[in-house]
Amino acid sequence: MSKLLFQENPVMIIPSLAVKIGLNEAVILQQTHFWLTLSKHVIKGNRWVYNTYSDWQKQLPFW
């Protein structure tokens, strides 16, 4: 049995981060961090991530 109510990818919210920078900001920062950990796109030693507006909307449909 899954601990999730619905079978879809969850969005991580770190409470202490949300308190410090705001809920919306914490969601965006965490989601960007998630994608950066998976990204293999590196330019001049910096890891990059990009999504279209449509891609972000699919990940964060509550906005």
Distance bins in CASP14 RR format, pairs under 12 A and 6 or more apart:
PFRMAT RR
TARGET T0000
AUTHOR 0000-0000-0000
RMODE 2
METHOD distances of the structure
MODEL  1
1 7 0 0 0 0 0 1 0 0 0 0 0
2 8 0 0 0 0 0 1 0 0 0 0 0
2 10 0 0 0 0 0 1 0 0 0 0 0
3 10 0 0 0 0 1 0 0 0 0 0 0
4 10 1 0 0 1 0 0 0 0 0 0 0
4 11 0 0 0 0 0 1 0 0 0 0 0
8 58 0 0 0 0 0 1 0 0 0 0 0
8 59 0 0 0 0 0 1 0 0 0 0 0
8 61 0 0 0 0 1 0 0 0 0 0 0
9 31 0 0 0 0 0 1 0 0 0 0 0
9 34 0 0 0 0 1 0 0 0 0 0 0
9 58 0 0 0 0 1 0 0 0 0 0 0
9 59 1 0 0 1 0 0 0 0 0 0 0
9 60 0 0 0 0 0 1 0 0 0 0 0
9 61 0 0 0 0 0 1 0 0 0 0 0
10 27 0 0 0 0 0 1 0 0 0 0 0
10 30 0 0 0 0 0 1 0 0 0 0 0
10 31 0 0 0 0 0 1 0 0 0 0 0
10 34 0 0 0 0 0 1 0 0 0 0 0
10 59 0 0 0 0 0 1 0 0 0 0 0
10 60 0 0 0 0 0 1 0 0 0 0 0
11 18 0 0 0 0 0 1 0 0 0 0 0
11 23 0 0 0 0 0 1 0 0 0 0 0
11 24 0 0 0 0 0 1 0 0 0 0 0
11 26 0 0 0 0 0 1 0 0 0 0 0
11 27 1 0 0 1 0 0 0 0 0 0 0
11 28 0 0 0 0 0 1 0 0 0 0 0
11 29 0 0 0 0 0 1 0 0 0 0 0
11 30 1 0 0 1 0 0 0 0 0 0 0
11 31 1 0 0 1 0 0 0 0 0 0 0
11 32 0 0 0 0 0 1 0 0 0 0 0
11 34 0 0 0 0 1 0 0 0 0 0 0
11 56 0 0 0 0 0 1 0 0 0 0 0
11 58 0 0 0 0 0 1 0 0 0 0 0
11 59 1 0 0 1 0 0 0 0 0 0 0
11 60 1 0 0 1 0 0 0 0 0 0 0
11 61 0 0 0 0 1 0 0 0 0 0 0
11 62 0 0 0 0 1 0 0 0 0 0 0
11 63 0 0 0 0 0 1 0 0 0 0 0
12 18 0 0 0 0 0 1 0 0 0 0 0
12 26 0 0 0 0 1 0 0 0 0 0 0
12 27 0 0 0 0 1 0 0 0 0 0 0
12 28 0 0 0 0 0 1 0 0 0 0 0
12 29 0 0 0 0 0 1 0 0 0 0 0
12 30 1 0 1 0 0 0 0 0 0 0 0
12 31 1 0 0 1 0 0 0 0 0 0 0
12 32 0 0 0 0 0 1 0 0 0 0 0
12 33 0 0 0 0 1 0 0 0 0 0 0
12 34 1 0 0 1 0 0 0 0 0 0 0
12 37 0 0 0 0 0 1 0 0 0 0 0
12 59 0 0 0 0 0 1 0 0 0 0 0
12 60 0 0 0 0 0 1 0 0 0 0 0
13 19 0 0 0 0 0 1 0 0 0 0 0
13 21 0 0 0 0 0 1 0 0 0 0 0
13 22 0 0 0 0 0 1 0 0 0 0 0
13 23 1 0 0 1 0 0 0 0 0 0 0
13 24 0 0 0 0 0 1 0 0 0 0 0
13 25 0 0 0 0 0 1 0 0 0 0 0
13 26 1 0 0 1 0 0 0 0 0 0 0
13 27 1 0 0 1 0 0 0 0 0 0 0
13 28 0 0 0 0 0 1 0 0 0 0 0
13 29 0 0 0 0 0 1 0 0 0 0 0
13 30 1 0 0 1 0 0 0 0 0 0 0
13 31 0 0 0 0 0 1 0 0 0 0 0
13 34 0 0 0 0 0 1 0 0 0 0 0
13 60 0 0 0 0 0 1 0 0 0 0 0
13 62 0 0 0 0 0 1 0 0 0 0 0
14 20 0 0 0 0 1 0 0 0 0 0 0
14 21 0 0 0 0 0 1 0 0 0 0 0
14 22 0 0 0 0 0 1 0 0 0 0 0
14 23 0 0 0 0 0 1 0 0 0 0 0
14 25 0 0 0 0 0 1 0 0 0 0 0
14 26 1 0 0 1 0 0 0 0 0 0 0
14 27 0 0 0 0 1 0 0 0 0 0 0
14 29 0 0 0 0 1 0 0 0 0 0 0
14 30 1 0 0 1 0 0 0 0 0 0 0
14 31 0 0 0 0 0 1 0 0 0 0 0
14 33 0 0 0 0 1 0 0 0 0 0 0
14 34 0 0 0 0 0 1 0 0 0 0 0
15 21 0 0 0 0 0 1 0 0 0 0 0
15 22 0 0 0 0 0 1 0 0 0 0 0
15 23 0 0 0 0 1 0 0 0 0 0 0
15 26 0 0 0 0 1 0 0 0 0 0 0
15 27 0 0 0 0 0 1 0 0 0 0 0
15 30 0 0 0 0 0 1 0 0 0 0 0
16 22 0 0 0 0 0 1 0 0 0 0 0
16 26 0 0 0 0 1 0 0 0 0 0 0
16 30 0 0 0 0 0 1 0 0 0 0 0
17 23 0 0 0 0 1 0 0 0 0 0 0
17 24 0 0 0 0 0 1 0 0 0 0 0
17 25 0 0 0 0 1 0 0 0 0 0 0
17 26 1 0 1 0 0 0 0 0 0 0 0
17 27 0 0 0 0 1 0 0 0 0 0 0
17 28 0 0 0 0 0 1 0 0 0 0 0
17 29 1 0 0 1 0 0 0 0 0 0 0
17 30 1 0 0 1 0 0 0 0 0 0 0
17 31 0 0 0 0 0 1 0 0 0 0 0
17 33 0 0 0 0 0 1 0 0 0 0 0
18 24 0 0 0 0 1 0 0 0 0 0 0
18 25 1 0 0 1 0 0 0 0 0 0 0
18 26 1 0 1 0 0 0 0 0 0 0 0
18 27 1 0 0 1 0 0 0 0 0 0 0
18 28 0 0 0 0 0 1 0 0 0 0 0
18 29 0 0 0 0 1 0 0 0 0 0 0
18 30 0 0 0 0 1 0 0 0 0 0 0
19 25 0 0 0 0 0 1 0 0 0 0 0
19 26 0 0 0 0 1 0 0 0 0 0 0
20 26 1 0 0 1 0 0 0 0 0 0 0
20 29 0 0 0 0 0 1 0 0 0 0 0
21 27 0 0 0 0 0 1 0 0 0 0 0
21 28 0 0 0 0 1 0 0 0 0 0 0
21 29 1 0 0 1 0 0 0 0 0 0 0
21 30 0 0 0 0 0 1 0 0 0 0 0
22 28 0 0 0 0 1 0 0 0 0 0 0
22 29 0 0 0 0 1 0 0 0 0 0 0
22 30 0 0 0 0 0 1 0 0 0 0 0
23 29 0 0 0 0 0 1 0 0 0 0 0
23 30 0 0 0 0 0 1 0 0 0 0 0
23 62 0 0 0 0 0 1 0 0 0 0 0
23 63 0 0 0 0 0 1 0 0 0 0 0
24 30 0 0 0 0 0 1 0 0 0 0 0
24 31 0 0 0 0 0 1 0 0 0 0 0
24 60 0 0 0 0 1 0 0 0 0 0 0
24 62 0 0 0 0 0 1 0 0 0 0 0
24 63 1 0 0 1 0 0 0 0 0 0 0
25 31 0 0 0 0 0 1 0 0 0 0 0
25 32 0 0 0 0 0 1 0 0 0 0 0
26 32 0 0 0 0 0 1 0 0 0 0 0
26 33 0 0 0 0 0 1 0 0 0 0 0
27 33 0 0 0 0 0 1 0 0 0 0 0
27 34 0 0 0 0 0 1 0 0 0 0 0
27 56 0 0 0 0 0 1 0 0 0 0 0
27 59 0 0 0 0 1 0 0 0 0 0 0
27 60 1 0 0 1 0 0 0 0 0 0 0
27 62 0 0 0 0 1 0 0 0 0 0 0
27 63 0 0 0 0 1 0 0 0 0 0 0
28 34 0 0 0 0 0 1 0 0 0 0 0
28 35 0 0 0 0 0 1 0 0 0 0 0
28 49 0 0 0 0 0 1 0 0 0 0 0
28 51 0 0 0 0 0 1 0 0 0 0 0
28 56 0 0 0 0 1 0 0 0 0 0 0
28 59 0 0 0 0 0 1 0 0 0 0 0
28 60 0 0 0 0 1 0 0 0 0 0 0
28 63 0 0 0 0 1 0 0 0 0 0 0
29 35 0 0 0 0 0 1 0 0 0 0 0
29 36 0 0 0 0 0 1 0 0 0 0 0
30 36 0 0 0 0 0 1 0 0 0 0 0
30 37 0 0 0 0 0 1 0 0 0 0 0
30 59 0 0 0 0 0 1 0 0 0 0 0
30 60 0 0 0 0 0 1 0 0 0 0 0
31 37 0 0 0 0 0 1 0 0 0 0 0
31 38 0 0 0 0 0 1 0 0 0 0 0
31 49 0 0 0 0 1 0 0 0 0 0 0
31 51 0 0 0 0 1 0 0 0 0 0 0
31 55 0 0 0 0 0 1 0 0 0 0 0
31 56 0 0 0 0 1 0 0 0 0 0 0
31 58 0 0 0 0 0 1 0 0 0 0 0
31 59 1 0 0 1 0 0 0 0 0 0 0
31 60 1 0 0 1 0 0 0 0 0 0 0
31 63 0 0 0 0 0 1 0 0 0 0 0
32 38 0 0 0 0 0 1 0 0 0 0 0
32 39 0 0 0 0 0 1 0 0 0 0 0
32 47 0 0 0 0 0 1 0 0 0 0 0
32 48 0 0 0 0 0 1 0 0 0 0 0
32 49 1 0 0 1 0 0 0 0 0 0 0
32 50 0 0 0 0 0 1 0 0 0 0 0
32 51 0 0 0 0 1 0 0 0 0 0 0
32 56 0 0 0 0 0 1 0 0 0 0 0
32 59 0 0 0 0 0 1 0 0 0 0 0
32 60 0 0 0 0 0 1 0 0 0 0 0
33 39 0 0 0 0 0 1 0 0 0 0 0
33 47 0 0 0 0 0 1 0 0 0 0 0
33 49 0 0 0 0 1 0 0 0 0 0 0
34 49 0 0 0 0 1 0 0 0 0 0 0
34 51 0 0 0 0 0 1 0 0 0 0 0
34 59 0 0 0 0 1 0 0 0 0 0 0
34 60 0 0 0 0 0 1 0 0 0 0 0
35 41 0 0 0 0 1 0 0 0 0 0 0
35 47 0 0 0 0 1 0 0 0 0 0 0
35 48 0 0 0 0 1 0 0 0 0 0 0
35 49 1 0 1 0 0 0 0 0 0 0 0
35 50 0 0 0 0 1 0 0 0 0 0 0
35 51 1 0 0 1 0 0 0 0 0 0 0
35 55 0 0 0 0 1 0 0 0 0 0 0
35 56 0 0 0 0 0 1 0 0 0 0 0
35 59 0 0 0 0 1 0 0 0 0 0 0
36 42 0 0 0 0 0 1 0 0 0 0 0
36 46 0 0 0 0 1 0 0 0 0 0 0
36 47 1 0 1 0 0 0 0 0 0 0 0
36 48 0 0 0 0 1 0 0 0 0 0 0
36 49 1 0 1 0 0 0 0 0 0 0 0
36 50 0 0 0 0 0 1 0 0 0 0 0
36 51 0 0 0 0 0 1 0 0 0 0 0
37 47 0 0 0 0 1 0 0 0 0 0 0
37 49 0 0 0 0 1 0 0 0 0 0 0
38 47 0 0 0 0 1 0 0 0 0 0 0
38 48 0 0 0 0 0 1 0 0 0 0 0
38 49 0 0 0 0 1 0 0 0 0 0 0
38 51 0 0 0 0 0 1 0 0 0 0 0
39 45 0 0 0 0 0 1 0 0 0 0 0
39 46 0 0 0 0 0 1 0 0 0 0 0
39 47 1 0 1 0 0 0 0 0 0 0 0
39 48 1 0 0 1 0 0 0 0 0 0 0
39 49 1 0 1 0 0 0 0 0 0 0 0
39 50 0 0 0 0 1 0 0 0 0 0 0
39 51 0 0 0 0 0 1 0 0 0 0 0
40 47 0 0 0 0 1 0 0 0 0 0 0
40 48 0 0 0 0 1 0 0 0 0 0 0
40 49 0 0 0 0 0 1 0 0 0 0 0
41 47 1 0 0 1 0 0 0 0 0 0 0
41 48 1 0 1 0 0 0 0 0 0 0 0
41 49 1 0 0 1 0 0 0 0 0 0 0
41 50 1 0 0 1 0 0 0 0 0 0 0
41 51 0 0 0 0 0 1 0 0 0 0 0
42 48 1 0 0 1 0 0 0 0 0 0 0
42 49 0 0 0 0 0 1 0 0 0 0 0
43 49 0 0 0 0 0 1 0 0 0 0 0
43 50 0 0 0 0 0 1 0 0 0 0 0
49 55 0 0 0 0 0 1 0 0 0 0 0
49 56 0 0 0 0 0 1 0 0 0 0 0
49 59 0 0 0 0 0 1 0 0 0 0 0
50 56 0 0 0 0 0 1 0 0 0 0 0
51 57 0 0 0 0 1 0 0 0 0 0 0
51 58 0 0 0 0 1 0 0 0 0 0 0
51 59 1 0 0 1 0 0 0 0 0 0 0
51 60 0 0 0 0 0 1 0 0 0 0 0
52 58 0 0 0 0 1 0 0 0 0 0 0
52 59 0 0 0 0 0 1 0 0 0 0 0
53 59 0 0 0 0 0 1 0 0 0 0 0
53 60 0 0 0 0 0 1 0 0 0 0 0
53 63 0 0 0 0 0 1 0 0 0 0 0
54 60 0 0 0 0 0 1 0 0 0 0 0
54 61 0 0 0 0 0 1 0 0 0 0 0
55 61 0 0 0 0 0 1 0 0 0 0 0
56 62 0 0 0 0 0 1 0 0 0 0 0
56 63 0 0 0 0 1 0 0 0 0 0 0
57 63 1 0 0 1 0 0 0 0 0 0 0
END
